[in-house]
Amino acid sequence: MTKGLSKKPVTKEDKLSFSNSAIESWTPSFWDSEKRYIRKPFDVPFGSHLKGLCLRLSRSTRKKDFILEFWFNGKQYEMPLGTFNKTEFDTKKLNDKLYKIYKEHTNDKGLWIKSPKITEKEKIRTTTNAQIDRTEKKTIRETIEEFCKEGFPRGTRDGKLTARSISKVCRYLIGYNWRTKHLKFLDDDEGSGYVDFVSNWHRRTIRPLGWDGLFKKFPPGEKKHFIKKGFFNPFGSVSLYDDNTYGKYLIGDFTREEIKKYLKKYKRYGSKKNLLASIKVLRHFAIDKAYLKDTGIDPTYRIPLKKPLVSKMLGSKYNEIIFKIHELETIRDQCLMLSKQYPFQAELILLMMFTGRRLMELSKLKKKYVNEKERIIIIPKTISKIRRDEFITITDPVALVLEQLGEVYKRPGYEKYEFPPWLFPTLMSRPDSKDPSYINSDYTRLKTVKECWKTLRKNTGIFGSPKTFRKTFSSLAKDTLGSTGKAIKLTGHTKDQTLDVFYYKTHKEEVIQNADKVALIFTNFGTPVRKFN
């Protein structure tokens, strides 16, 4: 028997009339100091669906609750039905509610064959599960917002995307809209990218306060915020977030066929390829957050993309060329001359030429990575594209670059650029700032050699791009060493998955000897560079 239920017989005088006025006026004539509640059964017809109904008064709150007392499987139970309120829950509403419960849980004889308490618990459980299912089913727009707020996590491994990858993903997910002009993409010391919010000088709009502020200022699908067809949006594209059809899809409804339809909005092969990669990483995030069930089937897998016979990419015209030896000599001389006009940019171009390394890797080198004693510049896996520790051998040509950098700091006004940790700091910064977090951040790092290269090409008429150095060095290394396997150890290429990831540690001397052989190409043309001591 439930604790607190009365055991003694109840007379008609002890009962309360089932009416709103009687309930409102009822107050107990006596209150046992040890009891928190007082119960008063209702005077109802025998065999009525109201049988077992009583009123419970709380001593502390003075609330009057309707309580149903019933017998089920030989035990007595009680079930709260609601708090009396003349305007919201009175005797009429209670009567209707209890009638439904009575009809569903009793037989023809009025005996309880099901417990309404169990039914109520089951109803709450199924309702809660349904609510959970609804909250987990995010639209594409909601998923994109959460993806941004989470810091752009990688798809298949731990960590965040790099700044460059975040920039690409943002272009297709939330770009072609003035909101992206408030974003600055940076990398931390661990090689993970992050976003900083800035003012947009193009539109004279102030810096938003975080992602919530950005999405509030630039709601999805509002055409007034779209970047019109032109310089910033050559093809008049609209991002997935701003698409008023696909953006409203549930992420789970963005099936293979729907993705293929959406891809048709883009004409260029490169755009379709990058868009597909952005959708793929967004789906991985949705699965990780349980917004999407992992069925084991990736709808983006091997969606056919027709690659054009002749690429229209701006850089594709450089794909099939390498620099000639006399052109390399001219570039070296030009960089030494242009160093006064473009300090650090000219030296970075030289290091690209002498090592065949990627611009993004070299631009992230720090002064502390230079180990002159061992004749190496360390490339930590946090900045390496292939995510493994590597190094550059300090050959005579590389020593020339380091010597040139030292000369830059001796120029009047340039000594302050020794404060940033980067080997190639940018002039577009405040290196004399008193804020260490700013000095050591990505803001003080050089990220492009565009202006210097533009002037160099104008002066020389040489056809090519900074990326051509990598292809040129690789070809020269292979021809000099007679082996692709030896050459890729200098350039950091990795096509064979069985390559020993610790090669640079166990075969350091061999790598240094091979680097010296290739370096002779650069030391033998024109005026020899100073030997490294």
N, C-alpha and C positions, 0 to 999 in steps of 0.2 A: 504494500500500500504506500502511496506517495506521502512523504512526510508533510504533516500540516493538515491533511484532510480529516474532517470531523467523523467520529465514530458513533456518537450518540444520535438517536432518532431526532429528526427535525419536525416540529409542529408547524401548522399553517401560520401561526402568529409569528414564528421566527423567519418567515419568508418575506421576500420583497416583491411588490407588484412589478410586472414587466412593462414599464412605461418610462418615458423620458423624465416626466415630472417627478415620479417616485425616486428614480435614480439620483436626480439633481438634489432633491431635498433630504435624501438619506444621510444621516450622520450617526455614528455609534454612540449609545448611551454610556458605554463602559469600554475601557481599553486596557487590556492586560499589558503591563509594562514590559513583559518579556517577549511580546509578539511584535513583529514588524508589520504584519498584515492582519486585517479582519475580513472574513468572508461572510457573504449574505446570499443564500440560495434564492432563486426566483420562484415565484408561485406560478407554475405553468401546468396545463392540462396533462393528465396521466397519458403516457404513450406518445406524447408530442415530440417533435424533432428537437424541441428546446429542453428536453429532459436532461438533467445533469448540469444545467447552466447556473452559474452563480456570479456574484460581483465581488471583486477583491479590492479593498481600499488600502493604499500604502500609508503608513504612519508618517514617513518622512516627506514624501512628495504630494500626498493627498490625491494621487491619481486613482481613478476607478477603472479597473480592467475587467473585461469579460473573460471568465475562465470556464472551460468545458471539462467536467469530470465524467469519465466513462470507464466501463469495464471491457477488457479485451484479453482473451486467453487466460481468464481467471485472475487477472491482476487489474488493480485500479490505477488509472493514469489521469493526468490533467494536461490541458492544452490551452495556452493563451490565444484568444481570438482577436484582441485589439483593445485599445483604450477608449472609454466612452468620451464622446464629444458631440454635443447636440447638433453642431453644424456639419461635422465631417464624418462621424461614425456613431450613429444613434441606434435605437432599437430596431428600426426598419432595416437598415443596412446589415445589422448583425443577423437579423432573422433570415434575410436572403442568403447570406454567407453560410450560416449554419444549416440551412435547408439543403444546400448543394452538398455539403460535407456529409450530412446524414444520409442522403439518397445514395451516395457513392460508396459508403462504408458500412451500411447495415443491410440485413436481409429483410424479408417480408414480416418477420416477427419483431423487428426493431432491435435485433441483437447486432453488436458490432463484429463484423467479420474481417475488417481491415482497420489498421491503426491510422487515423488521420495524421498523427505525428510523423510516422514513417513516410507517408505520402508527401507531407510538407517538406521533409528533409530531402527527399528525392527530387522534388520540384526545384528546390533551391540549388541542389547540386547540378542538375541538368541545365538550369538557367545560367549558373555561373560558368559552366563549361562552354555554353553557347556564347556567352559574353567574351570569354577568353579567346575563342575562335575568331570572333569579330574583331577584337583588338589586335590580334596577330596578323590579320589580313590587311596588309598595307597597300595603298595605291603606289604606283611608280613614283609619283611626286613625293609622297610621304617617305618612301624608301630612300630616295635621293637626298632628302633633307637629313634623314638620320645618318646616312652614309657620310655626308659632309661633316656633321657634328661629331661623328666618331673619329674624324681625322684621317679618312681615306685609308682604311686597312687593306693590306694585300689580300689577294684572292685565295691562294693555296698555301701560303706560309705565313708565319708570324711576322709582325712588324707593319710599318706604314709604307705606302708608295713613295717614290722619290718625288722631289719638287717638279721635275720635268714630266713625270708620269701623271701627277696630280693636275698639272696644267693641261695636258692632253685630255684627261678624263673630264675635267670641268668644261672644256670647250664643247663636248658633245652632250653632257648631262645638264649643265645649267648655263652654257655660254650663248653667244650671239645675242646677248642681252647686256645692258649697261651694268648689271650687277657684278659681272666678272672684272670690270675695270676697278673695282674696289678690293681686289684680291692680289696679294703679292706672294709668290711661291718661293719658299726657302727650304734649305736642308739643314739638319742639325749635325752634330759631330758623329752620330751613329749611322748616318747615311739615310735617315728617314726624313721625308718631306713634311712640311707643315705650311699653314696659310696664315698670313698676317693681313689685317684689314687696314686699308689706307684710303685717303681721300681720292676722288676722281677729278683730276684737273681738267679733263676733257669737258666735263659737264658742270664743273664747279660744285660738286656735291660732297658733303662731309663724310668722314669715316664712320661706317656703321658700327654699332656695338654688338659684335659677334654675329653668329649665323642667324639667330632669331631676328636681330635687327636688320640684317641683310634681306632675309626672305620677306620680312614685313614691309620693307621699303620697296622691294621689287617682287610683288606677288606673281605667281605663275600665270602665264597666258595673257598678260596685259600688253597689248601691242605698242603702247606709248613708250615702253621701255625696251622694245626690240631695237637691235642695231640694224639699220637699213642696209640694203645691198650697196656695197662700196668697199672702201679700203679695209675696214675691220671685219667685213663680212662679204667677201667677193661673190658668193653665190646666193646670198639672201636666205641663209639657212635659219632654222628654228630648232632650239635644243629640245631634247626629250622632255625635260621638265616643263617647258613652255608649250609643248604641243597639246592643244585642247582636246585631242582625241586620245592619243596614246598615254599622255601624262595622267589621265584619270583611270586608266586600266588598273585593276589589281595586279600586283607583281606576278601572282600565280597565273594570271590570264594572258601574260605576255609569252605566248607559246611560240614554237618554231615558225609556224606559218605567219603569225602576227609580226614576228621579228623580221622575217623576209619581206613582208609588205612594207614595214617601216624603213628598211634599208633602201628601198626604191626612191625614197625622198632625196637620197644623195647620189650624185652622178659619178663622182670620181672613185676609182678603185682604192686609193689611199685613205680617203674619208670613210668609206665603207669598212675598211679593215680596222681603222682606229675606233670607229663607232662600235663595231662588234666586240672589240677588246674591252671597251668601256661597259657595255651591257654585261659581258661575262663577269667582270669584277664586281659589278653591282649585284648580280645574281648570287655570287658567292657570299657577299655580305648579307643578303636577304635570308639565305639558308642558315648562315651562322646565327642570325638573330631570331630564327624560327618564324620569320614572316612568310617563309616559303618552305614547303616540304621538300626534302631531299629524296627525289625518286631515283637517283643514280643516273638519270638521263639529262645531259646538257643540251638544251635546244639550240645553243649557239655553235655546237660542235660541227665542224666541216660544212657550214653553210656555203654553198658554191658562190664564189666571187670571181667574175670574169676579169682577168688581168689584161689590160690593153697591150697590143703588140708594141706600140711606141708609147712610153710613159710620158705623161704631161706634167709630171712633178718638176718643180723649178730646178731642183738639184740633180735631176736625172741626166742632164747633158754632160755632167762631169763623171758619170759612172764608169765610162770605158776609157778614161785617160789617166796617165801618170805623168809626173813632171820629168823632164829631161835633166841630165846632169848640169848643163849650162844654165838651165832655168833655176835650179836649186841654188847655184852660185849667185845668180842675180838676186834671188829672193833674200839670201843671206845678207848681201851687201845692202839691199834696200832696208831690211829690218834694222841693221846697225845704224843706218842713216835716219830712219823714221823714229828711232827710240826717243829722240828729243821731243818730237811732236806727239808720239803715242807711247809714253813709257808704260811698261808692263805688258801692253798689248803686243808690241814688237817682240819682246822677249818670249812671250807665250807662243807666238807663231814660230820662233826659232826652235823652242823646245819640242813643239809638235813635229817639226821637220826632222830634228835630230833623233827622235825616239819613236815616231810612228804611233804615239799614244793618242787616246781620245781627248778632245778638248775638255769635256766635262770632268774627266779624271784629273788632268793636269791643273785645271783651274781650282781644284779643291785641295791641292797640295799645301801643306803648312811648312813653315820654316823649320820646325822641329823634326820633320821627316827627313831632312838632309843629313846624311851621315858621311861626312867627308873622309873619316878614318877608314871606313870599309868601302868607300867609293860607291855608295848606293843612295838612292832617294826612295824611301819606303812608300808604297801605295797600299794603305790598309784596305782590308776587305770592305770596310764601311763606305769607301768611295769608289771601289773597283766595280765595274759593270758586271763582271762575272762572279763577284762576291767571294773573292779569295785573296789572301795576302800576296802581294807581288812587290817587285822593286824595279827601279830604273838604274842601270849602271852609269856612273858619272864618267863618261868618256871625255876626251878632249873637247869635242863640240859642246857637250852638256856643260862642261866646266866653263866654257865661254859664256853660256847663258847665265850661270851663277855669278860670274865676274861682272857681266853687264848689269845684273840686278843690284849688285853692290855699288856700282857706279851711280845708279839712279838715286840712291839714298844720299849720295854726297852732293847732289844738286841743291841749290838754295830753295828752301820751302818744301823739299821732298823728304827731309829727315823724319817728319811726322808719320810717314807711311810705314815706318818700321814698327809702329805700335800694333797694328793688326797682325794676327798670327799667320796670315796667308802669304804664300810665296809670291802670289800675284794679287796684290790689293787693287781695289778700284779707286780711281780718282773721283768717282761720283759718291763720295762718302765723307764723313766727318771723323777722320782718324785721330784728331786731337780731343775728341769727346771724353768727358770724365766718367762716362757710363761703361763699365767693363763688359756688361752684357751686350751692349751695342758693338763695342770694338771687336769682340770675339765672335760676333754673329755673322750670318751669311750676307748681311747688308754691306760689309766692307770687302767682300770678295769680288774679283773681276769675273764676269760671266760671259763676255763676248769680245771678239777681236774684229768686229765688223768694220769699224771706222778705219782702223789701220789697214786691213786687207783691201778695203775699197780704194784707199789712196795708193797702195802698193800696185794694185792691178792697173790703175789709171796711169801710173808712172812707167810701168814696164810693158803693159799690154799682154801679160802672161794669162793664159786661159786656164782656169781651175778654181778650186775653192780650198779652204783649210782642211776639209775632209780628204782631199786628194793626197795630202801628206801621208796618211795612213796606208793608202793603197800603194803609194810610191815606195815607202819604206819597206813594206812587206815584200814587194817584188824585188827590191835591191837585196834585202836580207836573204831571201830564198836563193837568188842567183849567186850571192857571195858564199853562203854556207853550204849550198848544194842540197838542202833538205828543208822541206816545209816544217817538219817536226821541230827542228832547231830554230827556225825563223819565228814561229808562233810563240816561242818562249820569250822572245824579245818584245813582241807587240801586244801580248795578252789575249790573242785570239784563242778560242777553244771550241772546236767542232767535234772532236773525238771525246766522247763521254768517259773513256777509260783512262784519260790522262791523269797522271799522278798529281793530286791537288797540292802535294808538298814538294813539288819539283824544285821550286825556287829556294827552298831551304837546304835540300840535300845535294843540289848540283849548282850551287852558287858560283863556284870558280869557273865551271864550264860556260855558264851563261855570261859571265863577265868577259871571258875570252872571246866568245862569239860577238858580243857587243862591240868589243874593240876592233874586230875584223871589219864589221859593217861601218864603224865610225871612220875608218880610213878613207872611205869614199868622200866624206865631207871634209876631211883634213887635207886631202890631196888636191882639191880644186882651189884655184886662186891662191890668195895669201893664206899660209897656214895659220891656224888659230894657236893661241898660247897653250903649251902643254900644261896639264893639270898636275900639281905637285901634291 
